[in-house]
Amino acid sequence: MQKAPRRLLYISAIVWLLTLIDVTIVHAAEPSQSDPPVVISVAADGVQRATVTLDSYSYRPNHLIVEAGKPVELTLTSVTTIIPHNFITKDPAGSLSVEQDVSAGKTVTITFTPPQPGIFPIYCDKRLWPLPSHRDKGMEGKLEVR
């Protein structure tokens, strides 16, 4: 008979702890604010290059402007110590699909060529169940293709 109250106590303690962790994380990291757009110039070799910093629930810069039909090379640098992130941008029509995981404290370089103009969301879909996703906490931005 005592196992049921003890089990309930453990479950309550776990829920309380997860809530405390979520509140701490949410207050420790402000959601990303809209940065001024960054126009990525085309280098002499025809590649558009930029560095994007992935921090606690934000991308910096979070609004990139590139040219259609020209390769884009992004260096994704995570400055977090524990939390992994990713960089996702997709065209619902299927012409553009970029998904790259970036482990905490690591740097990854991705290359893609946006085929057509449009504005596409950039976001991180990582999450620790049952907490909201990183995108829900403000980790999103825009890829504007001209």
Secondary structure, 3 states (H helix, E strand, C coil): CCHHHHHHHHHHHHHHHHHHHHHHHHHHCCCCCCCCCEECCECCCCCEEEEEEEECCEEECCEEEECCCCCEEEEEEECCCCCCEEEEEECCCCCCEEEEEECCCCEEEEEECCCCCEEEEEECCCCCCCCCCCCCCCCEEEEEEC
